[in-house]
Amino acid sequence: MRMAEWIALPQLALQPLPDRLVGIAADGAPVTHPQFRQQVLGWQQAFARAPGNDWALYFDDTLTFAAALLGAWHAGKRVFLGGDNLPATLDALRPQVHGFAGDLPATDFPLQADAEPAADLVLQPLDVAELELVVFTSGSTGAPTAIHKRLRQLTAEVDALQAAFGAQLDGAQVHGTVSHQHIYGLLFRVLWPLAAGRVIQPRRFFHEDLVTALAQHDALLVATPAHLKRLPEQLDWPSLGGRLRAVFSSGGPLPSDAALQARALLGVAPTEVFGSSETGGIAWRQWSAEQPQWHPLPGVEWTIQDGALAVRSPHLADADWWQTQDRVQADTGNSFRLLGRADRIVKIEERRVSLDALEQQLRAHPDVQDVRVLVLPGAREQLAAVVVPAPAGATQWTDLQRRQQAQRLSAHLASSHDAVTRPRRWRFVDELPFNAQGKTTAAALAALFRPLMPVAQWQQRDAQAATLHLPLEADLIAFDGHFPQAKILPGVVQLDWAIHYGREVFAMPPRFARMDALKFQHVARPGDVLQLTLGWDAEKSVMSFRYVSDHGVHASGRVVFADA
């Protein structure tokens, strides 16, 4: 396909270009540049009549959003972008803006574009120094921070993206799983494609229909780690047949296993982009190898100050150095490696969350005396909360009481935090765990959520016999310290588990008497799936047990019980 002419953002809608496609409408019809420009004119005329300078936009359809955004700018408006249209988000926006446009409640009287703009309407180039966009660091914390972006900054970032990646993307349609309401989606799915003349697909895709969409044309995919980590292996990825030119990921760290799996399924090494709402794009890396280093985007300077990354670029509001909270280590050439955050702002499923803000909101609940919020690692990172209730007495609660209290506190957060950015796991304690120095450590909090027992998968259970499978996850507390270099499941733990599960299924006397014929033949390690077979001889009060796996017999024996 012939390379489209590059048009700088300030000139995007000045003149109709009949040979230029902008996108594909929801009904599948192509949207030409003259058609798109007419939409821009309709929005410009509507915004020009509208009172006030500050307006908030929210649209599901990307092309309609793009037309409204350009129309508002051509009318001289400052545009606010909420990350969603949840009630709490709109409540926070209302005092800051004069009105709304888009897919919003009728009670907000959203502005409508003029259906028939004046034929003699002439647009002037956008003023990159004066026009503004306001985005927010988070739509899910208690107090999102407004970030003001001049059009100059956005133009510079679009130019940097084209310089870094544009040569490989000529003729590719733009597909995305991310929202254009966030700065990443805005740049990659709206502004950059408009300037480069790439066809925009106006909706976000789900995994089930993504393969079909990507296989129809040369394409690029704008995604996030949350989506790339969940690519279903059973879909017909080979049908893409090399049409996928590039896969971009941003919004949070892309785990190496997810990156390499995405490369295997999609046939393209993901390109990960690092930055923030405040800084704009900073650097990129391509997962053609495991743990690649980061390379600065064109025009971005970086240095290390007090162990953390500092940047300077045209994407920033001024020419000063911006100090981040990202710990960094210099690598070969002009590259670096990230070592993690130095503050309590975390990202869960590419959503930025302040742990401090969550704790503050929970402490405001009358049932909470104290609380700590933490991130539990794993294939899917989760937020967790350790709560000291008011009044105390959590140790006496039933499981039902704990579940009900967790539901109440989660509902307390729901007005400003969606399900992803609320704690998914809860622990209720009479006091927070302290170390010898009187400090509550992250390790001590995390230990409260680690499993004591594996998740039992029962295969058979009756009065005389039972069989169950026990997957040995690496985070079982039973593996701690045994041994640091090569974890194995202690024999005493295997005996304890056998008795525990035996008491769940058999009517056994309360007192342990003795063990007979106890044998330990093979070690059990993390990742093993043990089959535990139990037998009960009621006449002799003897329980037999046997652990086996693909490695053979691990342990066996008999335990004798007696009445108290």
Residue pairs with C-beta under 8 A, 6 or more apart in sequence:
1 170
1 171
1 218
2 171
3 170
3 171
4 20
4 170
4 171
4 196
4 197
4 198
5 17
5 20
5 197
6 162
6 195
6 196
6 197
7 194
7 195
7 197
8 155
8 195
9 126
9 128
9 151
9 154
9 155
9 158
9 191
9 194
9 195
10 125
10 126
10 127
10 128
10 151
10 155
11 125
11 126
12 70
12 194
12 195
13 36
13 37
13 40
13 41
13 70
13 74
13 123
14 123
14 124
14 125
16 33
16 34
16 37
17 33
17 34
18 32
18 33
18 34
20 32
20 33
20 197
21 30
21 31
21 32
21 33
21 197
21 199
22 31
22 32
22 33
22 35
22 36
22 63
22 66
22 194
22 199
22 200
23 30
23 31
23 36
23 62
23 63
23 199
23 200
23 201
23 202
24 30
24 31
24 173
24 199
24 200
24 201
24 202
25 31
25 63
25 202
26 61
26 202
26 203
30 199
31 63
36 63
36 66
36 67
38 117
39 63
39 64
39 67
39 71
39 113
40 67
40 70
40 71
40 74
40 123
41 71
41 114
41 117
41 118
41 121
41 123
42 67
42 71
42 113
42 114
42 115
42 116
42 117
43 67
43 68
43 70
43 71
43 72
43 75
43 101
43 113
43 114
44 70
44 71
44 72
44 74
44 75
44 117
44 121
44 123
45 71
45 75
45 113
45 114
45 117
45 118
45 121
46 71
46 111
46 112
46 113
46 114
47 55
47 71
47 72
47 74
47 75
47 77
47 101
47 111
48 75
48 76
50 75
50 77
50 98
50 99
50 111
51 98
51 99
52 97
52 98
52 99
53 76
53 77
53 78
53 98
54 77
54 78
54 80
54 96
54 97
54 98
54 134
55 72
55 77
55 78
55 79
55 80
55 97
55 98
55 99
55 100
55 101
55 111
56 79
56 80
56 81
56 82
56 93
56 96
56 97
56 99
56 100
56 101
57 65
57 68
57 69
57 72
57 79
57 80
57 81
57 100
57 101
57 102
58 81
58 82
58 84
58 85
58 100
58 101
58 102
58 103
58 104
58 181
59 65
59 68
59 102
59 103
59 180
60 103
60 203
61 202
61 203
62 176
62 180
62 189
62 190
62 200
62 201
62 202
62 203
63 200
63 202
64 102
64 202
65 102
65 180
65 181
65 190
66 180
66 190
66 194
66 200
67 113
68 101
68 102
68 113
69 79
69 190
70 126
71 113
72 79
72 101
73 79
73 126
73 131
73 151
74 123
74 124
74 126
76 131
78 131
78 132
78 133
78 134
79 132
79 133
79 134
80 93
80 96
80 97
80 134
81 133
81 134
81 135
81 136
81 181
81 182
81 186
82 89
82 90
82 92
82 93
82 136
82 139
82 181
83 89
83 136
83 138
83 139
83 140
83 179
83 181
83 182
84 139
84 181
84 418
85 102
85 103
85 104
86 139
86 418
87 415
88 415
88 416
89 139
90 100
90 104
90 105
90 108
92 144
93 100
94 108
96 146
99 108
99 109
99 110
99 111
100 108
100 109
100 110
100 111
101 110
101 111
101 112
102 110
103 110
104 110
126 151
127 151
128 150
128 151
128 152
128 155
129 150
129 151
129 152
130 150
130 151
131 150
131 151
132 148
132 149
132 150
132 151
133 148
133 149
133 151
133 154
133 186
134 146
134 147
134 148
134 149
135 146
135 147
135 149
135 182
135 183
135 186
135 277
136 144
136 145
136 146
136 147
136 277
137 144
137 145
137 147
137 276
137 277
137 278
137 352
138 144
138 145
138 351
138 352
138 353
138 354
139 351
140 351
140 352
140 353
140 416
140 417
140 418
140 420
140 421
141 352
141 353
141 354
141 357
141 358
141 416
141 417
141 421
142 354
142 357
142 358
142 360
142 361
142 416
143 354
143 357
147 277
147 278
148 317
149 183
149 317
150 317
152 314
153 280
153 314
153 315
153 316
153 317
154 187
154 191
156 280
156 299
156 313
156 314
156 315
157 187
157 280
157 281
157 314
157 315
158 187
158 191
158 192
158 195
159 298
159 299
160 281
160 297
160 298
160 299
160 300
160 314
160 315
161 187
161 188
161 192
161 281
161 297
162 192
162 195
162 196
163 298
164 284
164 297
164 298
165 246
165 271
165 284
166 196
168 245
168 246
169 196
169 198
169 220
169 245
169 246
171 198
171 218
172 198
172 217
172 218
172 219
172 220
172 245
172 246
173 198
173 199
173 200
173 201
173 217
173 218
173 219
173 220
174 188
174 189
174 193
174 198
174 199
174 200
174 201
174 219
174 220
174 222
175 201
175 205
175 210
175 213
175 214
175 219
175 220
175 221
175 222
176 185
176 188
176 189
176 201
176 204
176 205
176 221
176 222
176 223
177 204
177 205
177 206
177 210
177 221
177 222
177 223
177 224
177 227
178 184
178 185
178 188
178 189
178 204
178 222
178 223
178 224
178 227
178 251
178 350
179 185
179 204
180 186
180 189
180 190
182 251
183 277
183 280
184 222
184 224
184 250
184 251
184 273
185 222
187 281
188 222
188 248
188 250
189 200
189 222
190 200
192 198
193 199
193 200
194 200
198 220
199 217
201 213
205 213
207 227
207 230
207 231
207 232
207 235
208 235
210 221
210 235
211 235
211 236
211 237
211 239
211 240
213 219
214 221
214 240
214 243
214 244
215 239
215 240
215 241
215 243
216 243
217 243
218 243
218 245
219 243
219 244
219 245
220 244
220 245
220 246
220 247
220 248
221 244
221 246
221 247
221 248
221 266
222 248
223 247
223 248
223 249
223 270
224 249
224 250
224 251
224 252
224 349
224 350
225 249
225 251
225 252
225 253
225 254
225 255
225 258
225 350
226 251
226 252
226 349
226 350
228 247
228 249
228 254
228 258
228 259
228 262
228 270
229 255
229 258
229 379
229 380
231 237
231 261
231 262
231 265
231 266
233 265
237 265
237 266
237 267
240 266
240 267
242 267
244 266
244 267
244 268
245 268
246 268
246 271
247 262
247 266
247 268
247 269
247 270
247 271
248 270
248 271
248 272
248 273
249 259
249 270
249 271
249 272
249 273
250 272
250 273
250 274
250 275
250 350
251 347
251 350
252 347
252 348
252 349
252 350
253 338
253 347
254 270
254 272
254 287
256 287
256 290
256 291
259 269
259 270
259 272
259 287
260 287
260 290
262 270
262 287
263 269
263 270
263 287
263 288
269 286
269 287
269 288
270 286
270 287
271 284
271 285
271 286
271 287
272 284
272 285
272 286
272 287
273 281
273 283
273 284
274 281
274 282
274 283
274 284
274 285
274 294
274 338
275 281
275 282
275 283
275 315
276 282
276 324
278 322
279 311
279 313
279 315
279 316
279 322
279 324
280 313
280 315
280 316
281 297
281 300
281 315
282 294
282 296
282 297
282 300
282 302
282 309
282 311
282 313
283 294
283 295
283 296
283 297
283 300
283 302
283 336
284 294
284 295
284 297
285 292
285 293
285 294
285 295
286 292
291 337
293 331
293 332
293 335
293 336
293 337
294 331
294 335
294 336
294 337
294 338
295 334
295 335
296 302
296 334
297 313
299 313
299 314
299 315
300 311
300 312
300 313
300 315
301 311
301 312
301 313
302 309
302 310
302 311
302 312
302 336
303 309
303 310
303 321
304 310
304 328
304 329
304 330
304 336
305 321
305 323
307 327
307 328
307 342
308 323
308 324
308 325
308 326
308 327
308 328
308 342
309 324
309 326
309 327
309 328
309 336
309 338
310 321
310 322
310 323
310 324
311 321
311 322
311 324
312 319
312 320
312 321
312 322
316 322
325 341
325 342
325 343
325 345
326 338
326 339
326 340
326 341
326 342
327 338
327 339
327 340
327 341
327 342
328 336
328 337
328 338
328 339
329 336
329 337
329 339
330 336
331 337
344 354
344 355
344 356
345 352
345 353
345 354
345 355
346 352
346 353
346 355
346 375
347 353
348 375
348 381
348 382
348 383
348 420
348 421
349 380
349 381
349 420
351 418
351 420
351 421
353 383
353 417
353 421
355 373
355 374
355 375
358 373
358 383
358 385
358 413
358 417
358 423
359 371
359 372
359 373
361 412
361 413
361 416
362 368
362 371
362 373
362 385
362 387
362 409
362 412
362 413
363 370
363 371
365 409
365 412
366 390
367 389
367 390
367 405
367 408
367 409
368 387
368 388
368 389
368 390
368 409
369 388
369 389
369 390
369 391
369 392
370 387
370 388
370 432
371 385
371 386
371 387
371 388
372 385
372 386
372 432
372 440
372 445
373 383
373 384
373 385
373 386
373 423
374 383
374 384
374 385
374 386
374 442
374 445
374 446
375 381
375 382
375 383
375 384
376 382
376 383
376 384
376 425
376 446
376 449
382 423
382 424
382 425
383 421
383 422
383 423
383 424
383 425
384 423
384 424
384 425
384 426
384 427
384 445
384 446
384 449
385 409
385 423
385 425
385 426
385 427
386 426
386 427
386 429
386 432
386 445
386 448
387 394
387 405
387 409
387 426
387 427
387 428
387 429
388 394
388 428
388 429
388 430
388 431
388 432
389 405
389 428
392 430
392 431
393 430
394 402
394 428
394 429
394 430
395 429
395 430
397 405
397 428
402 426
402 428
405 426
405 428
406 426
409 423
409 426
410 422
410 423
413 422
413 423
414 422
425 449
427 448
427 449
429 448
432 440
432 445
433 440
433 441
433 444
433 445
433 447
433 448
434 440
434 444
435 441
435 444
447 477
450 475
450 476
450 477
451 473
451 475
451 476
451 477
452 476
452 477
452 478
453 476
453 497
453 500
454 470
454 471
454 472
454 473
454 476
455 470
455 471
456 468
456 469
456 470
456 501
457 468
457 469
457 470
457 471
458 466
458 467
458 468
459 467
459 468
459 469
459 531
460 466
460 467
461 467
461 468
461 505
462 505
463 506
463 507
463 536
463 538
464 535
464 536
464 538
465 533
465 534
465 535
465 536
466 501
466 502
466 505
466 506
466 533
466 534
467 531
467 532
467 533
467 534
468 501
468 531
468 532
468 534
469 529
469 530
469 531
469 532
470 497
470 529
470 530
470 531
470 532
471 529
472 489
472 524
472 525
472 526
472 527
472 528
472 529
472 530
473 526
474 487
474 526
474 527
476 489
476 526
478 489
478 490
478 493
479 487
479 488
479 489
479 526
482 488
482 489
482 490
486 525
487 525
487 526
488 523
488 524
488 525
489 523
489 524
489 525
491 520
491 555
494 520
494 524
494 547
494 554
494 555
495 515
495 518
495 555
495 557
495 559
497 532
498 532
498 534
498 543
498 545
498 547
498 559
499 512
499 543
499 559
501 532
501 534
502 508
502 534
502 536
502 543
502 545
502 559
505 534
506 534
506 536
506 543
507 538
508 536
508 541
508 543
508 561
509 541
509 561
509 562
509 563
509 564
510 561
510 563
510 564
511 561
511 562
511 563
511 564
512 559
512 561
512 562
513 541
513 560
513 561
513 562
514 559
514 560
515 557
515 558
515 559
515 560
516 542
516 557
516 558
516 559
516 560
517 556
517 557
517 558
518 555
518 556
518 557
518 558
519 555
519 556
519 557
520 554
520 555
521 552
521 553
521 554
521 555
521 556
522 551
522 552
522 553
522 554
523 554
524 530
524 547
524 549
524 554
528 549
528 550
528 551
529 549
529 550
530 547
530 548
530 549
530 554
531 547
531 548
531 549
532 545
532 546
532 547
533 545
533 546
533 548
534 543
534 544
534 545
535 543
535 544
535 545
536 542
536 543
536 544
537 543
537 544
540 560
541 560
541 561
541 562
542 558
542 559
542 560
542 561
543 558
543 559
543 561
544 556
544 557
544 558
544 559
545 555
545 556
545 557
545 558
545 559
546 553
546 555
546 556
547 553
547 554
547 555
547 556
548 554
